Amino acid sequence: MHEVEITEIPPLKPNERSLLAMHTLLNVFNVLRGELALIGLALAHDDALLARSLAVCDEQIASLQDLETALATARLVDAHAAAVFAEIDAALATRPEKRADPEIAESLANLRSVFAILRVRAREQLARARQPDRWEEFLVADLRRDFLDVFAAFEKNSHGRFHIIYNAALQEPHDYYVDFKIESSAGDRLRMPAVFQDVLRDLVANARKYTAPGGHITAALYEDPAALRLVVEDTGRGIPADELAAVVHYGRRASNVGNVRTMGGGFGLTKAFLATKQFGGRFWLASEVGAGTRVRIHVPRPVAAVAAA
């Protein structure tokens, strides 16, 4: 694959920086909106049935363009969840026969899962806003568990379109095989800027999105006293060679992915690049059309942290 190092992108406007910072919430709100539309279809063949909840979703998404308003939104997840489930209960009260419908039960379970993820992401955003440049310590086992939950959410939200497996010998044509590793020279603990949780999630989501079922996704994170290293690689459709630099620009997607259904804003690579530069790192992008894409990130540990180690 042809690899290039990305060293700069055009400057972002304040609302674009806010959306980028809150990208993880934007993704979850978009998934939430999709689940609400599915419940409306299952209840009454009307994807706008839960109008109040959909409107609140749209308001929350719009609020993410201003950082202070976005942080206020992150504090309102429980109130939003209560309002959504109250509207669903009201809709079910007029259709009691639907309470036993397996499709409704599955969608409600998905909805509860989405809100659980939203609560976690909101807490992360609020904590990160207080100390945006801090390197935090994580238990490797906790990080692994978090990402396995992310993969499980991908699978659940697909409503049976695909499965994710971790042993290539078990892979069927509708499965993604994921080779996933998080390791540290310190053993059970790892230090990194918390934003790289988002970066790895976003890059993995992109890899899944642009790789057909049956493909292979590699996601790896390694930290030692000198640096944090991250690689995400897929066997997806790839990026045209002359678009490698531009595809990292805000809101840009490759010209060959227009038919891919997406709930994101096209910000994943931009956020990964800017987070890398924020912490003095280097960012490489490699791709080949029809063969896949690889993102490599190298972030040096702060001098004080290296000396302490």
Phi, psi and omega per residue, in radians:
M1 nan 2.518 3.090
H2 -1.351 2.182 -3.099
E3 -2.019 2.407 3.066
V4 -2.270 2.588 3.013
E5 -1.611 2.220 3.101
I6 -1.603 2.178 -3.087
T7 -2.019 -0.304 3.110
E8 -2.800 2.723 3.034
I9 -2.428 2.848 3.121
P10 -1.030 2.579 3.140
P11 -1.115 2.637 -3.118
L12 -1.744 2.653 3.020
K13 -1.356 2.826 -3.130
P14 -0.981 -0.732 -3.132
N15 -1.187 -0.547 3.090
E16 -1.221 -0.677 3.090
R17 -1.125 -0.665 3.110
S18 -1.144 -0.810 3.109
L19 -1.064 -0.647 3.116
L20 -1.144 -0.785 3.132
A21 -1.074 -0.599 -3.075
M22 -1.781 0.344 -3.063
H23 -0.968 -0.682 -3.117
T24 -1.117 -0.642 3.079
L25 -1.233 -0.690 3.110
L26 -1.007 -0.794 3.141
N27 -1.052 -0.773 -3.099
V28 -1.204 -0.701 3.092
F29 -1.086 -0.652 3.108
N30 -1.157 -0.703 3.061
V31 -1.106 -0.744 3.124
L32 -1.031 -0.763 3.132
R33 -1.076 -0.700 3.103
G34 -1.117 -0.703 3.110
E35 -1.134 -0.680 3.112
L36 -1.116 -0.682 3.096
A37 -1.126 -0.706 3.118
L38 -1.121 -0.679 3.112
I39 -1.136 -0.719 3.085
G40 -1.046 -0.730 3.103
L41 -1.126 -0.727 -3.120
A42 -1.201 -0.565 -3.110
L43 -1.429 -0.708 -2.982
A44 -2.574 0.327 -3.095
H45 0.944 0.619 -3.081
D46 -2.423 1.843 -3.086
D47 -1.246 -0.143 3.081
A48 -1.855 0.262 -3.088
L49 -1.003 -0.782 -3.092
L50 -1.550 1.122 -2.957
A51 -1.094 -0.728 -3.107
R52 -1.127 -0.754 3.136
S53 -1.150 -0.721 3.101
L54 -1.098 -0.696 3.126
A55 -1.129 -0.712 3.107
V56 -1.102 -0.715 3.067
C57 -1.002 -0.815 -3.133
D58 -1.093 -0.676 3.106
E59 -1.141 -0.724 3.139
Q60 -1.139 -0.729 3.119
I61 -1.098 -0.767 3.131
A62 -1.094 -0.603 -3.094
S63 -1.155 -0.339 -3.065
L64 -1.273 -0.093 3.126
Q65 -1.422 -0.145 3.061
D66 -2.187 2.187 -2.956
L67 -1.073 -0.776 -3.122
E68 -1.152 -0.737 3.094
T69 -1.129 -0.647 3.127
A70 -1.115 -0.709 3.109
L71 -1.161 -0.621 3.054
A72 -1.116 -0.694 3.083
T73 -1.034 -0.700 -3.124
A74 -1.093 -0.392 3.135
R75 -1.496 -0.091 -3.000
L76 -1.906 0.261 -3.046
V77 -1.052 -0.771 -3.101
D78 -1.116 -0.702 3.119
A79 -1.141 -0.690 3.120
H80 -1.128 -0.761 3.126
A81 -1.061 -0.760 -3.134
A82 -1.066 -0.727 -3.133
A83 -1.161 -0.704 -3.133
V84 -1.119 -0.861 -3.098
F85 -1.202 -0.494 3.065
A86 -1.157 -0.722 3.131
E87 -1.189 -0.667 3.099
I88 -1.130 -0.748 3.105
D89 -1.053 -0.698 3.120
A90 -1.127 -0.698 3.113
A91 -1.162 -0.684 3.122
L92 -1.212 -0.515 -3.137
A93 -1.100 -0.479 3.121
T94 -1.604 -0.072 3.138
R95 -2.406 1.057 -3.021
P96 -1.022 -0.453 -3.135
E97 -1.165 -0.340 -3.111
K98 -1.384 -0.237 -3.091
R99 -1.096 -0.508 -3.127
A100 -1.633 0.044 -3.112
D101 -1.230 2.132 -3.127
P102 -1.022 -0.587 3.138
E103 -1.145 -0.717 3.095
I104 -1.137 -0.770 3.141
A105 -1.045 -0.725 3.126
E106 -1.135 -0.759 -3.130
S107 -1.141 -0.667 3.116
L108 -1.167 -0.674 3.081
A109 -1.114 -0.729 3.085
N110 -1.073 -0.719 -3.125
L111 -1.102 -0.756 3.102
R112 -1.093 -0.671 3.102
S113 -1.122 -0.735 3.132
V114 -1.096 -0.751 3.129
F115 -1.169 -0.609 3.081
A116 -1.082 -0.750 3.095
I117 -1.142 -0.730 -3.131
L118 -1.065 -0.696 3.112
R119 -1.083 -0.771 3.137
V120 -1.122 -0.810 -3.119
R121 -1.116 -0.653 3.123
A122 -1.131 -0.744 3.100
R123 -1.090 -0.705 3.123
E124 -1.090 -0.777 -3.119
Q125 -1.098 -0.738 -3.127
L126 -1.150 -0.738 3.119
A127 -1.135 -0.709 -3.103
R128 -1.177 -0.604 -3.141
A129 -1.117 -0.495 -3.138
R130 -1.302 -0.577 -3.126
Q131 -2.461 1.294 -2.989
P132 -1.155 -0.397 -3.064
D133 -1.823 0.162 -3.046
R134 -1.400 2.401 2.926
W135 -1.516 2.145 -3.076
E136 -1.863 2.708 3.083
E137 -1.679 2.320 3.122
F138 -2.197 2.575 2.922
L139 -1.339 2.270 3.141
V140 -0.981 -0.701 -3.135
A141 -1.089 -0.650 3.127
D142 -1.187 -0.711 3.096
L143 -1.111 -0.756 3.103
R144 -1.035 -0.797 -3.117
R145 -1.076 -0.728 3.127
D146 -1.039 -0.771 -3.100
F147 -1.303 -0.545 3.014
L148 -1.120 -0.616 3.051
D149 -1.140 -0.657 3.090
V150 -1.075 -0.828 3.121
F151 -1.083 -0.691 3.118
A152 -1.108 -0.650 3.107
A153 -1.162 -0.715 3.061
F154 -0.934 -0.854 -3.075
E155 -1.133 -0.785 -3.110
K156 -1.106 -0.738 -3.113
N157 -1.273 -0.169 3.078
S158 -1.397 -0.192 -3.133
H159 0.911 0.786 3.025
G160 1.535 0.037 -3.111
R161 -1.221 -0.483 3.135
F162 -2.721 2.916 3.043
H163 -2.222 2.773 3.093
I164 -2.056 2.209 -3.122
I165 -2.229 2.811 -3.025
Y166 -2.114 0.203 3.085
N167 -2.334 2.000 -3.046
A168 -1.042 -0.455 -3.136
A169 -1.190 -0.307 -3.111
L170 -1.732 -0.015 -3.011
Q171 -1.243 2.259 3.012
E172 -1.874 2.945 -3.064
P173 -0.999 -0.466 -3.110
H174 -1.677 0.199 -3.104
D175 -1.785 2.613 2.863
Y176 -1.724 2.295 2.995
Y177 -1.655 2.124 -3.113
V178 -1.965 2.150 3.030
D179 -1.767 1.846 -2.930
F180 -2.187 2.161 -3.124
K181 -2.435 2.352 2.951
I182 -2.236 2.104 -3.095
E183 -2.437 2.755 3.128
S184 -2.491 2.509 3.061
S185 -1.159 -0.294 3.112
A186 -1.494 0.001 3.101
G187 1.582 -1.774 -3.006
D188 -1.619 0.014 -3.105
R189 -2.261 2.667 -3.083
L190 -2.511 2.447 3.086
R191 -1.993 2.346 3.082
M192 -2.857 2.796 2.984
P193 -1.109 2.349 -3.036
A194 -1.047 -0.461 -3.117
V195 -1.072 -0.371 -3.132
F196 -1.287 -0.216 2.894
Q197 -1.071 -0.832 3.104
D198 -1.079 -0.778 -3.091
V199 -1.010 -0.848 -3.126
L200 -1.140 -0.725 3.096
R201 -1.032 -0.821 -3.080
D202 -1.124 -0.748 -3.119
L203 -1.177 -0.665 3.078
V204 -1.142 -0.721 3.106
A205 -1.074 -0.727 3.086
N206 -1.081 -0.776 -3.129
A207 -1.047 -0.746 3.118
R208 -1.156 -0.745 -3.058
K209 -1.097 -0.694 -3.035
Y210 -1.780 0.263 3.056
T211 -2.114 2.266 -3.137
A212 -1.269 2.658 3.015
P213 -0.888 2.467 -3.007
G214 1.760 -0.155 -3.109
G215 -1.480 3.115 -3.047
H216 -2.168 2.262 3.110
I217 -2.146 2.263 3.041
T218 -1.933 2.278 3.062
A219 -2.351 2.142 -3.054
A220 -2.476 2.432 3.128
L221 -2.339 2.294 3.135
Y222 -2.460 2.349 3.122
E223 -2.260 2.365 3.012
D224 -2.353 -3.115 -3.083
P225 -1.048 -0.344 -3.096
A226 -1.614 -0.609 -2.961
A227 -2.853 2.856 2.952
L228 -1.844 2.291 3.134
R229 -2.168 2.392 -3.087
L230 -2.409 2.372 3.079
V231 -2.390 2.316 2.956
V232 -2.272 2.201 -3.088
E233 -2.381 2.540 3.126
D234 -2.405 2.995 3.087
T235 -1.941 0.623 -3.057
G236 -1.470 -2.719 -2.979
R237 -1.317 -0.306 3.070
G238 1.368 3.088 -3.079
I239 -2.191 2.327 3.073
P240 -0.970 2.441 -3.031
A241 -0.992 -0.658 -3.090
D242 -1.380 0.019 3.127
E243 -1.955 0.035 -3.024
L244 -1.026 -0.786 -3.120
A245 -1.243 -0.760 -3.056
A246 -1.226 -0.475 -3.054
V247 -1.187 -0.269 3.089
V248 -1.427 -0.250 3.141
H249 -1.132 2.674 -3.080
Y250 -0.966 2.213 3.046
G251 1.301 0.098 -3.092
R252 -1.610 2.486 2.975
R253 -2.224 2.772 3.119
A254 -1.136 2.680 -3.087
S255 -1.200 -0.248 -3.077
N256 -1.777 0.311 -3.123
V257 -2.124 0.282 -3.072
G258 -1.081 -0.401 -3.107
N259 -1.615 0.079 -3.115
V260 -1.557 2.146 3.097
R261 -1.201 2.229 -3.107
T262 -2.455 2.509 3.084
M263 -1.831 0.005 3.141
G264 -1.571 -3.044 -3.105
G265 -1.905 0.133 -3.077
G266 1.318 0.512 -3.040
F267 -1.866 -0.125 -2.958
G268 -1.011 -0.864 3.138
L269 -1.171 -0.649 3.120
T270 -1.083 -0.807 -3.137
K271 -1.116 -0.731 3.137
A272 -1.073 -0.746 -3.137
F273 -1.144 -0.837 -3.077
L274 -1.176 -0.632 3.072
A275 -1.118 -0.705 3.113
T276 -1.073 -0.796 -3.137
K277 -1.194 -0.618 3.127
Q278 -0.978 -0.629 -3.093
F279 -1.828 0.368 3.012
G280 1.290 0.443 -3.070
G281 -1.691 -3.069 3.108
R282 -2.159 2.608 -2.969
F283 -2.354 2.167 3.115
W284 -2.130 2.497 3.097
L285 -2.240 2.218 3.120
A286 -2.223 2.507 3.140
S287 -2.836 2.788 3.025
E288 -2.588 2.236 -3.115
V289 -1.031 2.240 3.136
G290 1.467 -0.105 -3.094
A291 -2.057 -0.528 3.100
G292 2.331 -3.034 -3.041
T293 -2.451 2.540 3.066
R294 -2.319 2.317 3.015
V295 -1.957 2.258 3.073
R296 -2.130 2.353 -3.140
I297 -2.296 2.386 3.088
H298 -2.296 2.060 -3.111
V299 -2.123 2.024 -3.139
P300 -1.226 2.520 3.041
R301 -1.177 2.576 3.050
P302 -1.008 2.569 -3.064
V303 -0.956 -0.762 -3.129
A304 -1.088 -0.703 -3.115
A305 -1.198 -0.652 3.119
V306 -1.152 -0.725 3.141
A307 -1.121 -0.704 -3.140
A308 -1.153 -0.629 -3.132
A309 -1.221 nan nan
